Amino acid sequence: MLAAAGIGAYVLYVKHEGEDVRGSSSVEFTVPVVPPPPPPAPKPEGIVWPTYGYSSQRVRVAPSFSLKPPYRLLWTFHGRALLEFPPVVAYGRLYLTTFDGRFYALQSRTGKPLWHYFSHRCGWASPAVANGLVYQTFIGHACNARRPGTDGTVVAFNARTGHIRWSRRIGPVESCPLVAHGIVYVGDWNGVVWALDAKTGKTRWTYRTGAEVKGSAATAGGQIFIGSYDGHVYALNALTGKLAWRASAQPRLGSTGTFYSTPAVAYGRVYIGSTDGKMYSFGAASGKLRWSSSTGGYVYASPAIWHKLVLAGSYDHMFYAWDAATGAVVWRFHSNGPISGSATVLDDIVYFSTFNERTYALRAATGKLLWSFPDGKYSPLVADEHRIYLTGLGRLYGMVPKS
C-alpha cells in the first residue's frame, strides 16, 4: 500500500510539474521601443541568405524582397536524392547538399550546377556562407542506417571555385554550421559542441553535453544556445565555451523530451520545440522557463519569430502561432500532414511544408491560406531579391511571382 501510494504521489507530482506554463510580458521579455528598420536588401552578388534560419539568431525572417504568391516556375534542379535542408544564397549562387552527400553550387538564375563535390558521406544540413567561404557538415557513410557512421566532417570551401580550404573530422554531425565571432559552431552525435576557427578549422573550444546534439546553434549577446538529446538547452559563452546556464524540458511520465529543434533568440528569450510535444520559452539571460505550450505531437520544427509571434508546426498536423510573451495560441492552421521542418517568413507570409509533400503560404498575422504548392517536405523556402527557391522532396524550384 505504501509503495502504491508513493507511485501515485509521484505520478501526480510529475503531472503537475509538466503542466503548461503561461508566460508574462513583463518578465525577461524585451521589445524595442522603436522597432529597428528592416535590413536593407543585399547588394547584387553579395551574401543574400547566409545561413539556415537566415540570421545568426535563427529567427527565420528575411528582409522584404517584394515576392508574394502566386508564383510561376522558372527552373527545376533534380537532386536525385532527398533534399532535407534548404540551400543558402550568395554570390549569385545557391549552395545545396543532397541526402547522399553531393554538394552543389548552382547558378541562382538558371539552377545549373557550376561546381560540385561528392563527400562519399551523407548531407543532412544546410551550409553557411561567410567571408568568401561556404561551410558544410557531412555525417557518416550509411545514409539510411539508424547510426550512419562513427564520425563526420566539417568542410570549408572556396565559395567561388569549390576548392577545399580546410576539413575537420569530428563525431557524426548533422548540425547546420553557425558562423559568428570568427568561429564555426556545430554539434555532433557524441554530444560535443565544437567551436572551430573559421579560417583554419582548428579547435577553439569544445563542450560536452549528455547525449547527441543533432540540432544547430543560435547566438545572441555573446552566447550560443543549443539543444541536446539529453533533454537540456545550453547557453555557452561564445568565445570560451563556459557554461552560462542549462535548462530542462519539463518532467513527464516516461522519457523526458529531447531537443532536435534549433533555438531562435528574440525579445530576450530563447524559443525551442521539443519531442515532448511542447514549444518552450526560456529567459536568454537566466535560463528560467518563461512559458511552455503543448501541441498534439512532436515539435521537431525550429520556430520563426515575427512581430511578437512564435511560428512553428507539429506532428499533430497543426501549424501554430503563439504569443511570444505569454505562450497563448493566437491562431492555428490545420494542414494535410505532420510538420517536421521549419518555417520561413517572407514579406509577412509564413511558408512551411508537411510530410504529405505540400508547401503552404499563410498570412503570418492571421493564418489565412494564400497559396500552396504540391511539393516540399521539410524546410521549404529561401529567397533573394529576384526569386524564391522552394525545396521539394528531391527537387529545388526557382520561382517568381506571376505578373
N, C-alpha and C positions, 0 to 999 in steps of 0.2 A: 504493500500500500504506500509506504514511504517513497519507494522508487517510482511508482506510478504518479504520485503527487509531484515529485521532483521533475519528472519528464513533462508533466502538464504545465508546471510553472515555467519551465524552460521554453516550451512551445509558445506560451502566452507572452513571455519576455521578448523572444525573437520576433514574434508577430508585431508587438508594439514598437520595438526598435526599428523594424523595417517599414513602418508606415510612411507614406509620402509626407514630405515636409514642405510647408508653404513658406515662401521667402518674403523678404522685406525690401522696399525700395529705398530705405534709409540706412541699411546696414551693409557696409562694404559693397556699395553699388554707386558708381560714379558716372554721371552723364555730363559731357562738356556743356557749359552754359551757352556758348556759341558753337554750334556744330562746325567742325572744320570743313573747308571747301573740299569738294571731290577731287581726287588726284587727277592731274592733267593727263590727257591722252598721251601715250608714249610716242616718241619720235619714230619716224619710219626707220626700219632696220634695227631698232633698238630692242631691248628686252621688254616684252609685252606681258607675258603671263609666266612669271619666273619660277613658280613652284606649285605643288599640289595645295589647293585651297587659296591660291592667288597670292596671299601675303604671308609673312613670317608669323603673324598671329593666327593664321589659318581660318580667317573669318568667312572666306568663300564669297566675297562680294567684290565685283570688278568695277572699275570706273565706267561711266556711261560711254558706250560706243554707238548709241542710237541704232541698235539692232533689235528688232522686235518681230515676233511671228505674225503671220505665217511665213515660212521660208521655202525657197526653191533650191534644188540640188545643183551644185556646180561640178563636183567630182566625188569619187569614192575610192578610198585606198583599201585594198583587200589584205588583211593581216595574215590570213591563212592559219590563224590560231586565235584563241580568246584574247581580247583586249580588256584586261581587268581595270586598268587605270588610265586616265586621260593623258594627253601629251602636255608639254609646256610649249610656249611660243616665244621665239626670239630670233632676231636677225633675218626675218623673212622666212623662217623655218619652223617646223613642228618637230619636236623630239619625242619619240614614242617607242616603248618596248612592247613586245609580244609576250604572251604567257610562256612560250617555249624559248625565250631568251634572245630573240633577234631585236637589235636596237637600230632605229632608223632616224635619219634626218630627212624630213620631207619638205619639199618646196610648198609653202603655205598657199600659194596662188593656184597650184595645179594638183597637189598631192603626190607629185612624182618624187621617188627617192633620189637624194643627192649623194648620200653615203650610208653605209650600214655596217654593223658589227655583229658577229654571231658569237655570243658568250659561251655556248655549249653548256649553259645553265638554264635557269628559268627566271623570267622577269615579272615580278609581282608588285611593281611600284611605279609611280611617276618619277621622272627625273627632276632636277633643279638646275637652273642656269644662273651663273654669276661671273662677272669679270672675264668673259670670253671662254669660260669652261662650262661644260654640262656634266653633271654628276648623276650616275645611275647605280642602283644596287641590283645585284643578281643573287638569287637564293641557290639552293643546290641543284643537282642534275636530274633528279627524278620528279618531274613536274607534277605528276598525278599521284604521287605517293603521299601517305599520311605525314611522313617526315622526308622532305626531298633530298636531304643530304646532311653532312656534318659540318659544312662550312658554307660561306658565301663571300661575295666580293663587293667592294665599293670601287667604282672606276670613274676617273676624271678624264674626259675627252676634250680636245680642242673643238669648240663648237662649230667652227667653220670647216675643218678638214677631217675630223673624226680620229685624228692621231691621239693615242693614249698619253696623257701627261703623267698619271700615276695610277696604281691599282693596289688595293689593300685587301688581304684575306682576313675575314673575321668569322663569327658564327653565322649560321643561316640567317639571312637578312631579307625582310620584305618591307622595311621602313622606307617611306619616301624621304629622301635627304632634305634636311633643313640647313640652309647656308646663312650664317649670321656671325658677326664678330670675327670674320676671317676663319671660321670653323665650320666643318660639316658634321652635323649631328644625325646619328642613326641609332636604332636599337636592334638587337639580334635575339635569336631564339634561345641563346644561352642565358638570357636575362640581363645582358650587358648593354648599357648606354655608352656609345662611343662618341668622343669629340676628336675629330681628325683635322689636322691643319689643311685648310682649303688649297694651299699652294703645293704642298708636298705629300699629303696623306699621312704624315707622321702623327702618332698619338699625342694629343694634348692632355687628355684625362679619360678615365673610364669610371663608371659607377655600376655596381651590380644590384639588380632587383631580385625578387624572389622567384621569378618564373619568366616565361618567354615575353619578350617585347616585340609585338607584331605591328603595332601602330606607329605613328610618326610623332615627332616633337613639334611643339609650337613655342614661340618665345615672346616675352614682353618684360619690360622693367628689369633687364639684366638677368633674367632667369629663363630656363627652359622647363616646359611642362610636358610630361609623357606618361601614358598609362601602361600597365603591365598585367599579365595574366595572373599575377598573384593577388589581384583584387584591389590594387592600390594605384593612386595617381601620385606622381613625384614632381616636386619643384626643386630644381637643382641650379646652383649658381652657374651661369653660362660660361664663365671663364675658368672656374676651378673644379666644377662638379660637386661642390659641397652641398649636402642635403639641406634645403631650407624647410621643407615640410613634406609629410607623407599623409595622404588622405585615403580613406577606405570607402568601398561600396558598403551599403547598409547591410546588416545581418539579415539572413533569411534561412529558412529550413532547407537542408541540402547544401550544395556548394555555394559559396559566395560568388557574386557577379564578377566577371573579369572585364578588362578594358582592351578592346581592339580599336575602338573609335579613337581618332586623332582629336585632341582637345582644340577648342577655339577660345581665344582670350579677348575679352572686351568688357568694358564698364567695371574694371577691377575684379572681374570674375573669370573663372575657368569653367567652361561648359564641355561636357563629355558624356557620350552614351555608354551603356553597359549591357552585357549579356543577361543581366537580371531583368531586362525589360524597362529600365529606367533611364531618363535623362537626368544628369546631375549638374548642379552649380556649386562650385567651391569658391571661397574667397581667394583671390590670387595672392594676397599678402599673407593670409593666415592659414589657408588650407582648410578652414572650417566649412562644414556643409551648410550652404545657404538655402538650397531647396532641392527637392527631388520630385519627380513626377513619373508615374507608372504608365506604360503602354501595355498592349497585349502580346508582346513578343520581343525577341532580341532587338537591341538597338546597337547594331554594328556601325551604323552611319555616323559620320562626323558632322557636327552641326554647322549650319551657316548662321551668322549673326547680322541682322539687318533691322535698323530702325527700332531697336529695343525688342525685337522678336528673335527667338531661337527656333530655327527651322531644320527639321530632320524627320526622316521616316523610320518605320519599324517593320519587323517581320509580321506584324498584325495587319498588314496591307494599308495602314493609315499613314498619311503624312501630316505632321503636327506643326503648329505654330504656338510656342509658349511665350508668355510674358517673361522677358529676360530678368526682371527684378524678382518676381514672385513665383514663377513656375506655373501660373494659371494657364490653362489651354485657351488660346484666343480663337483659333479655328482649327479644324481638321478636315482632311480630304481623303475619301475612300478610293484607293487605286485598284488596279486589276491583279495585284500580287504582292508578295513580300518585298520589302525595300531594304537593301543592304548597303548600297552605295550612297555617296554623299551628294548633297545638293549644291547648286551654284545660283547665285543671284546676279542677274544682269539686267540693267535698265528696269528695275523694280519688278522683275519677273523671276520666279524661282523655278529651276529646272531640276528634275530628278527622274530616275529610271527604276523599273521593277524587275524582279526575277522572271516575270512573264513577258519580258522584252518589249516594253513600251516606255517611251520617254514623255513626260508631262511638262507643260509650262503653265504655271498658275500665277495669278496676281498675288504678289507676296503679301500685300496688306490684307487680303480678304480670302485667299484660297480659291478664287474663281478660276475655272478652267478656261484657258485661252487657246491652247493648241496641244496636239500630241503627235507623236511620230512612232511608226511601228518597228522600232529597234532601240537598243540600249538595254543594259542590264545592271551596270554599276554606276560610277560617277560619270554623267554624260557630257558635260559641256565646258569648253573653254572658248575664248574668242580673241579677236583683235579688232582694230578699227574698221576692218573690211568684211570679215566673215565670222560666223560661228563654226566650231568644229565639234561635231557630235560623235561620241564614242559609242558605237554599236557593239553587238556581241563579238563580232570578228571583223568589223569594218569601221573605218573612220570616214565621216562625211564632211565635206566642205560645203557650206550653205550661205546664202544671202537672203535678205528679206525680199519677198515678192513685191514688185513695183505696182 
